[in-house]
Amino acid sequence: MSTPDLLYSEAEDDLRAAVRSLLADRCPPSAVLAEAEGRRPYDPSLWRSLAAGMGTAGLLVPDKLGGQGATAREAAVVLEELGRAVAPLPYLSSAVLATTALLGCDTDEQHVARLLGALASGRAVGALALPLSTPPGGGAPPATVTARGDGALTGRVTAVAGAVGAEVLLVPAEGPDGYGLYAVETTALGAADAPGATDGPGTAETPATPATPAVPAAPGVTVEPLTPLDLTRPLAALHLTDAPARRLAGPDRARAAVGRALTAGAGLLASEQLGLAEWCLTETVRHTKERHQFGRPIGSFQVLKHRMAGLWLELVSARATARHAADALAADSPEVPVAVAVAQAYCARVAVHAAQECVQLHGGIGMTWEHPAHLYLKRAKSDEIALGTPGRHREALAGLVDLPAPAG
């Protein structure tokens, strides 16, 4: 059993600095607030800068397939910064969930490699057509979509993250040959998206979310935007009616690919929750230093010192669990299921607690729509049920370490 490496490398620190600088310049809290109720699922220009310009969309993809050949450790650093900025970008849904699902298919097949190249280059955004609340473990979730012999798909999937504006939908479906993973392209991906393309980032704008309740995204495909608690992570219901699709993987490989994607997503979501909690604590400390009552900063009051010190201790533990999960995923360690379950069971609770303290310790201003604290609380509460609740992960962990529940 190898010792996990919880420290950041110099390359990871450099990546963090670059991502943080970009987000501070292009995605400050004021900009997120302004766009929270806008019609776009995300800023396509900012996505191109992050995904294509900095190459972060391809961190999990090998060099030979058009990616950066990095690991989950680097992707975790990006997600920490996205959580810190509560950035409305489809990184988790596209660069982690959809990309990992494709990596679980046969990458020697030209069609799979082409899709991977498109996602890794940042030219296309992908989405795994499963409810965001779907937890890892226990095998692949049951499919709510059926496939005909020619690959046409019919069915409905609710609460899909990243479906609005996605060019590639990866849909688990039950077909004549059993369970399979199918690709639905809502936009034709050109030859320039193939691995090894050397031209610059694409220029096509991601369409805005229309005012209508549902919009045809492609023949037989309708994306119905939903109103989520967290407006910075759009959800949608996906309606398929004889939608043309291409089968990527058969029963066993498809189940393994979907399961691997959910596990990676849950493990790396912990890093997003960590970044979110860090911003909340940093902002709360700053505010309590500047806000005065009775002639002194409120942060000097002992009761507030204790609350913030307790939260800092929780953050230290959250960082250790999130880094352990990222390191285990990067090394493809046998400890991945345990590391992911521990990280999600703990980091979800810490993120919610940090966001709640941020709102409460800001007093009246923290309750207003003009302050970004509510965005962090909503993201924390949304992340708490994304890819499995803390209770679901604790239950999975008990089974993994053979810890029976107390006798009833």
C-alpha positions as CSV (number, residue, x, y, z in Angstrom):
1,M,0.0,0.0,0.0
2,S,1.6,3.3,-1.1
3,T,1.6,6.4,1.1
4,P,-0.7,9.1,-0.4
5,D,1.0,12.4,-1.4
6,L,-1.2,15.2,0.0
7,L,1.2,18.0,-0.9
8,Y,1.0,20.2,-4.0
9,S,3.8,20.0,-6.6
10,E,5.4,23.1,-8.1
11,A,3.6,22.5,-11.3
12,E,0.3,22.2,-9.5
13,D,1.0,25.5,-7.7
14,D,1.8,27.2,-11.0
15,L,-1.5,25.8,-12.5
16,R,-3.4,27.1,-9.5
17,A,-1.9,30.6,-9.9
18,A,-2.7,30.7,-13.6
19,V,-6.3,29.6,-13.1
20,R,-6.9,31.9,-10.1
21,S,-5.5,34.9,-12.1
22,L,-7.8,34.2,-15.0
23,L,-10.9,33.8,-12.8
24,A,-10.1,36.9,-10.7
25,D,-9.8,38.9,-13.9
26,R,-12.7,37.4,-15.9
27,C,-15.0,35.9,-13.2
28,P,-15.1,38.0,-10.0
29,P,-18.1,37.6,-7.7
30,S,-19.7,40.7,-9.2
31,A,-19.7,39.1,-12.6
32,V,-21.0,35.8,-11.3
33,L,-23.9,37.7,-9.6
34,A,-24.7,39.6,-12.7
35,E,-24.8,36.4,-14.8
36,A,-26.6,34.2,-12.3
37,E,-30.0,34.8,-13.7
38,G,-28.8,35.4,-17.3
39,R,-29.8,33.4,-20.3
40,R,-26.4,31.8,-21.0
41,P,-25.4,28.5,-19.4
42,Y,-21.8,29.8,-19.2
43,D,-19.6,32.4,-20.7
44,P,-18.2,30.8,-23.9
45,S,-15.2,33.2,-24.1
46,L,-14.2,32.4,-20.6
47,W,-14.6,28.7,-21.2
48,R,-12.3,28.9,-24.3
49,S,-9.7,30.7,-22.2
50,L,-9.8,28.1,-19.5
51,A,-10.4,25.0,-21.4
52,A,-8.6,25.6,-24.7
53,G,-6.2,28.5,-24.0
54,M,-4.9,26.9,-20.8
55,G,-5.5,23.3,-21.8
56,T,-7.4,22.4,-18.7
57,A,-10.2,20.5,-20.5
58,G,-7.7,17.9,-21.6
59,L,-5.9,17.3,-18.3
60,L,-7.3,13.8,-17.9
61,V,-6.7,12.9,-21.5
62,P,-3.5,11.3,-22.8
63,D,-1.2,13.2,-25.1
64,K,-1.8,10.8,-28.0
65,L,-5.5,11.5,-27.8
66,G,-5.1,15.3,-27.9
67,G,-5.0,16.0,-24.2
68,Q,-2.4,17.1,-21.7
69,G,-1.5,13.8,-20.2
70,A,-1.9,15.0,-16.7
71,T,-3.8,13.4,-13.8
72,A,-6.7,13.9,-11.4
73,R,-4.3,15.8,-9.1
74,E,-4.1,18.6,-11.6
75,A,-7.8,18.5,-12.4
76,A,-8.4,18.8,-8.6
77,V,-6.4,22.0,-8.5
78,V,-8.6,23.5,-11.3
79,L,-11.8,22.5,-9.5
80,E,-10.5,24.0,-6.2
81,E,-10.2,27.3,-8.0
82,L,-13.5,27.0,-9.7
83,G,-15.1,26.3,-6.4
84,R,-13.4,29.3,-4.9
85,A,-14.8,31.5,-7.6
86,V,-18.2,29.6,-7.7
87,A,-17.6,29.8,-11.5
88,P,-20.5,29.0,-13.8
89,L,-18.4,26.7,-16.1
90,P,-19.1,23.1,-17.2
91,Y,-15.7,21.8,-16.1
92,L,-17.1,19.0,-13.8
93,S,-19.7,17.9,-16.3
94,S,-17.5,18.0,-19.4
95,A,-13.8,17.7,-18.5
96,V,-14.4,15.2,-15.7
97,L,-17.7,13.2,-16.0
98,A,-18.1,13.1,-19.8
99,T,-14.3,12.8,-20.5
100,T,-13.8,10.0,-18.0
101,A,-16.7,8.1,-19.4
102,L,-15.2,8.3,-22.9
103,L,-11.8,7.2,-21.5
104,G,-13.5,4.1,-20.3
105,C,-14.6,3.2,-23.9
106,D,-12.3,1.8,-26.5
107,T,-10.1,4.8,-27.3
108,D,-8.6,3.0,-30.3
109,E,-11.9,3.4,-32.1
110,Q,-11.8,6.4,-34.3
111,H,-15.2,7.8,-33.2
112,V,-14.3,7.6,-29.5
113,A,-10.9,9.2,-30.1
114,R,-12.6,12.0,-32.2
115,L,-15.0,12.8,-29.4
116,L,-12.2,12.8,-26.8
117,G,-10.1,15.1,-29.0
118,A,-13.1,17.5,-29.3
119,L,-13.6,17.6,-25.5
120,A,-9.9,17.7,-24.6
121,S,-9.3,20.7,-27.0
122,G,-12.2,22.6,-25.4
123,R,-13.9,22.9,-28.8
124,A,-16.9,20.9,-27.6
125,V,-18.6,20.6,-24.3
126,G,-19.9,17.2,-23.2
127,A,-22.4,15.9,-20.7
128,L,-23.1,12.6,-19.2
129,A,-26.8,12.1,-19.4
130,L,-27.5,11.0,-15.8
131,P,-29.2,12.9,-13.0
132,L,-26.6,14.9,-11.1
133,S,-27.6,13.2,-7.9
134,T,-26.5,9.8,-9.2
135,P,-23.9,8.3,-6.7
136,P,-21.0,6.0,-7.7
137,G,-20.8,2.4,-6.6
138,G,-23.3,-0.4,-6.8
139,G,-22.8,-0.8,-10.6
140,A,-24.1,1.4,-13.3
141,P,-27.4,3.2,-12.7
142,P,-30.5,1.8,-14.5
143,A,-31.0,3.4,-17.9
144,T,-34.2,5.4,-18.5
145,V,-33.5,5.6,-22.3
146,T,-34.0,2.7,-24.8
147,A,-32.1,2.2,-28.0
148,R,-33.3,0.6,-31.3
149,G,-31.2,-1.6,-33.4
150,D,-30.2,1.3,-35.6
151,G,-29.0,3.2,-32.5
152,A,-31.9,5.7,-32.3
153,L,-32.7,6.7,-28.7
154,T,-36.0,7.3,-27.0
155,G,-36.5,8.3,-23.4
156,R,-36.2,11.0,-20.8
157,V,-33.4,11.9,-18.3
158,T,-34.0,14.6,-15.6
159,A,-31.6,16.9,-13.8
160,V,-28.7,16.5,-16.2
161,A,-25.8,18.9,-15.4
162,G,-24.2,20.6,-18.4
163,A,-26.8,19.5,-20.9
164,V,-27.7,23.0,-21.9
165,G,-25.2,24.1,-24.5
166,A,-23.5,20.7,-24.7
167,E,-22.4,19.5,-28.2
168,V,-21.9,15.9,-27.1
169,L,-24.3,13.9,-24.9
170,L,-23.2,10.6,-23.6
171,V,-26.4,8.6,-22.9
172,P,-26.6,5.2,-21.1
173,A,-29.4,3.2,-22.7
174,E,-30.9,-0.3,-22.9
175,G,-30.7,-1.6,-26.4
176,P,-31.2,-4.9,-28.2
177,D,-27.8,-6.1,-27.0
178,G,-28.3,-4.9,-23.4
179,Y,-26.9,-1.9,-21.6
180,G,-24.7,0.5,-23.7
181,L,-23.3,3.9,-23.8
182,Y,-24.3,6.0,-26.8
183,A,-23.1,9.4,-28.1
184,V,-25.6,12.0,-29.4
185,E,-24.0,14.9,-31.2
186,T,-26.1,18.0,-31.1
187,T,-23.6,19.9,-33.3
188,A,-21.5,18.4,-36.1
189,L,-17.9,18.2,-34.9
190,G,-15.5,19.0,-37.7
191,A,-12.2,17.4,-38.6
192,A,-10.3,20.1,-36.7
193,D,-11.6,18.5,-33.5
194,A,-9.6,15.4,-34.1
195,P,-6.6,14.6,-31.9
196,G,-3.5,16.3,-33.0
197,A,-5.1,19.3,-34.5
198,T,-2.8,22.3,-34.2
199,D,-5.0,25.2,-35.1
200,G,-6.2,27.6,-32.4
201,P,-9.3,27.5,-30.2
202,G,-12.7,27.3,-31.9
203,T,-14.8,30.4,-32.3
204,A,-18.3,29.1,-32.2
205,E,-20.3,30.6,-29.5
206,T,-22.3,28.4,-27.2
207,P,-26.0,29.3,-27.7
208,A,-27.8,31.1,-25.0
209,T,-30.4,29.3,-23.0
210,P,-33.7,30.2,-24.7
211,A,-36.6,31.8,-23.0
212,T,-38.8,28.9,-24.0
213,P,-39.3,26.0,-21.5
214,A,-37.7,23.5,-23.9
215,V,-35.6,23.8,-27.1
216,P,-34.8,21.3,-29.9
217,A,-31.0,20.9,-29.7
218,A,-30.8,18.4,-32.6
219,P,-33.2,16.1,-34.5
220,G,-35.1,14.1,-31.9
221,V,-33.3,15.9,-29.0
222,T,-35.0,18.5,-26.8
223,V,-33.3,20.1,-23.8
224,E,-35.6,21.5,-21.2
225,P,-33.8,24.0,-18.9
226,L,-34.8,23.5,-15.2
227,T,-34.6,26.0,-12.4
228,P,-32.0,24.6,-10.0
229,L,-31.2,25.8,-6.5
230,D,-27.7,26.6,-7.7
231,L,-28.1,29.0,-10.7
232,T,-24.4,28.7,-11.5
233,R,-24.7,25.0,-12.4
234,P,-27.6,24.7,-14.9
235,L,-29.7,21.5,-15.0
236,A,-32.0,20.3,-17.7
237,A,-34.3,17.5,-18.6
238,L,-33.3,15.7,-21.7
239,H,-36.0,14.4,-24.0
240,L,-35.0,12.0,-26.7
241,T,-37.4,10.8,-29.5
242,D,-35.8,8.5,-32.1
243,A,-32.6,10.6,-31.7
244,P,-29.7,9.5,-33.9
245,A,-26.9,8.1,-31.8
246,R,-23.8,6.0,-32.0
247,R,-23.0,3.1,-29.7
248,L,-19.7,3.6,-28.0
249,A,-19.5,0.6,-25.6
250,G,-21.3,-2.7,-24.9
251,P,-22.8,-3.9,-21.6
252,D,-19.8,-4.6,-19.5
253,R,-17.6,-1.8,-20.8
254,A,-20.4,0.7,-20.7
255,R,-21.2,-0.1,-17.0
256,A,-17.5,0.1,-16.1
257,A,-17.1,3.5,-18.0
258,V,-20.2,5.0,-16.4
259,G,-19.1,3.8,-12.9
260,R,-15.6,5.1,-13.4
261,A,-16.9,8.5,-14.4
262,L,-19.2,8.8,-11.4
263,T,-16.4,7.8,-9.1
264,A,-14.0,10.3,-10.6
265,G,-16.7,13.0,-10.5
266,A,-17.5,12.4,-6.8
267,G,-13.8,12.3,-5.8
268,L,-12.9,15.5,-7.6
269,L,-16.1,17.3,-6.5
270,A,-14.6,17.2,-3.0
271,S,-11.9,19.6,-4.3
272,E,-14.5,22.0,-5.6
273,Q,-16.2,21.8,-2.2
274,L,-12.8,22.5,-0.6
275,G,-12.2,25.6,-2.7
276,L,-15.7,26.9,-2.0
277,A,-15.2,26.5,1.8
278,E,-11.8,28.2,1.7
279,W,-13.3,31.3,0.0
280,C,-16.1,31.4,2.6
281,L,-13.6,31.3,5.5
282,T,-11.2,33.8,3.9
283,E,-14.0,36.2,3.1
284,T,-15.5,35.8,6.6
285,V,-12.2,36.5,8.3
286,R,-11.7,39.6,6.1
287,H,-15.2,40.9,6.9
288,T,-14.9,40.4,10.7
289,K,-11.5,42.3,10.7
290,E,-13.2,45.3,9.0
291,R,-16.6,45.3,10.7
292,H,-16.5,47.2,14.0
293,Q,-18.9,47.1,16.9
294,F,-18.4,48.7,20.3
295,G,-15.2,50.3,19.0
296,R,-13.4,47.1,18.0
297,P,-13.4,44.6,15.1
298,I,-16.1,41.9,15.6
299,G,-13.5,39.3,14.7
300,S,-11.8,40.1,18.0
301,F,-14.8,38.7,20.0
302,Q,-13.9,35.4,21.5
303,V,-17.0,33.6,20.4
304,L,-16.4,34.5,16.7
305,K,-12.7,33.6,17.0
306,H,-13.7,30.1,18.2
307,R,-16.2,29.6,15.4
308,M,-13.7,30.6,12.8
309,A,-10.9,28.6,14.3
310,G,-13.1,25.5,14.5
311,L,-14.0,26.0,10.8
312,W,-10.3,26.3,9.9
313,L,-9.6,23.0,11.6
314,E,-12.4,21.4,9.5
315,L,-10.8,22.9,6.4
316,V,-7.5,21.3,7.2
317,S,-9.1,17.9,7.4
318,A,-11.2,18.6,4.3
319,R,-8.0,19.4,2.3
320,A,-6.4,16.1,3.5
321,T,-9.4,14.0,2.4
322,A,-9.8,15.8,-0.9
323,R,-6.1,15.5,-1.8
324,H,-6.2,11.8,-0.8
325,A,-9.1,11.2,-3.2
326,A,-7.4,13.1,-6.0
327,D,-4.1,11.3,-5.4
328,A,-5.8,7.9,-5.3
329,L,-7.6,8.6,-8.6
330,A,-4.3,9.8,-10.2
331,A,-2.5,6.6,-9.1
332,D,-5.5,4.4,-10.0
333,S,-5.1,3.0,-6.5
334,P,-7.1,0.2,-5.0
335,E,-8.1,2.6,-2.3
336,V,-10.1,4.8,-4.7
337,P,-13.6,3.7,-3.5
338,V,-12.7,4.3,0.2
339,A,-10.9,7.6,-0.5
340,V,-13.8,8.9,-2.6
341,A,-16.4,7.9,0.0
342,V,-14.4,9.5,2.8
343,A,-13.8,12.7,0.8
344,Q,-17.5,13.2,-0.2
345,A,-18.9,12.2,3.2
346,Y,-16.7,14.9,4.9
347,C,-16.1,17.7,2.4
348,A,-19.8,18.1,1.6
349,R,-20.6,18.8,5.2
350,V,-17.6,21.2,5.6
351,A,-18.6,23.2,2.5
352,V,-22.2,23.7,3.7
353,H,-21.0,24.6,7.2
354,A,-18.5,27.1,5.8
355,A,-21.1,28.7,3.6
356,Q,-23.6,28.9,6.5
357,E,-21.0,30.6,8.7
358,C,-20.1,33.0,5.9
359,V,-23.8,34.1,5.6
360,Q,-24.4,34.4,9.3
361,L,-21.2,36.2,10.3
362,H,-21.7,38.8,7.6
363,G,-24.9,39.8,9.4
364,G,-27.4,41.7,7.4
365,I,-25.3,42.1,4.3
366,G,-24.9,38.4,4.1
367,M,-28.6,38.0,3.7
368,T,-28.9,40.2,0.7
369,W,-29.0,39.3,-3.0
370,E,-26.2,41.8,-3.7
371,H,-23.6,39.9,-1.7
372,P,-22.2,36.7,-3.3
373,A,-22.5,34.6,0.0
374,H,-25.8,33.2,-1.1
375,L,-24.2,31.8,-4.3
376,Y,-21.7,29.9,-2.2
377,L,-24.4,28.5,0.1
378,K,-26.5,27.4,-2.8
379,R,-23.6,25.8,-4.6
380,A,-22.6,24.0,-1.3
381,K,-26.2,22.7,-0.8
382,S,-26.4,21.6,-4.4
383,D,-23.0,19.9,-4.2
384,E,-24.1,18.1,-1.0
385,I,-26.6,16.0,-3.0
386,A,-24.6,15.8,-6.2
387,L,-23.1,12.4,-7.0
388,G,-24.4,11.0,-3.8
389,T,-25.3,12.5,-0.4
390,P,-22.9,12.3,2.5
391,G,-25.2,9.7,4.1
392,R,-25.0,7.6,0.9
393,H,-21.2,7.8,0.9
394,R,-21.0,6.9,4.6
395,E,-23.2,3.9,3.9
396,A,-20.9,2.9,1.1
397,L,-17.9,3.4,3.3
398,A,-19.3,1.2,6.0
399,G,-19.6,-1.6,3.5
400,L,-16.1,-1.1,2.0
401,V,-14.4,-1.3,5.4
402,D,-16.8,-3.9,6.8
403,L,-18.2,-1.7,9.5
404,P,-21.7,-3.0,10.3
405,A,-24.4,-0.7,11.4
406,P,-25.5,-0.7,15.0
407,A,-28.1,-3.3,15.9
408,G,-31.6,-1.9,15.7
